[in-house]
Amino acid sequence: VSHHPAVSALHATDEKENIEIIWCQYPFAKFNGQYLSSLLNPLTV
């Protein structure tokens, strides 16, 4: 969806079962003293 900030999104539907999924995630950096890690923060609606 976006490059800056990096955001990914997904939209899926199953009309037969009446299911709709809207999902997006964005990574964020976490610095823990000696190392840097990238974590994903998912959001499901």
N, C-alpha and C positions, 0 to 999 in steps of 0.2 A: 504494500500500500504506500509506503513512504521509505525513502532512503535516509533522510536526516530529519528526525530521529528514525532509526530502523524499526519498522512496524510490519508485521505479517498478519494477514487476516484470512479467514475461511468462512464461507457461508454454504450450508448444505441443507437440503430439504428432502423429505420423503412424504409426498402428498398422500400416498396410500395409507401410511401409518400416522399421518398428521404430525410429523416431527420437523422442527426447524432448529438448526444449530447456527449460532453466530459466535465466532471465536476470533480473538486477536491476541497477539503476544508481542512484547517488546523486551529486548535485552537491556540489562543495566549492569554497570560495572560495580564490583565490590572490592575494595582494597582492605586487606587484612594484615597490615604491618609489613610482611615480607613478600606477599604475592597479590596479584590482581586476578580476579575471576569474573567471568561473565555469567550472569544468571538470567533465566527467563522468567518473566512475569506474565503468566497467562490470564486472560479475562474471558470468561464464558458467560454469555447472556442467554 
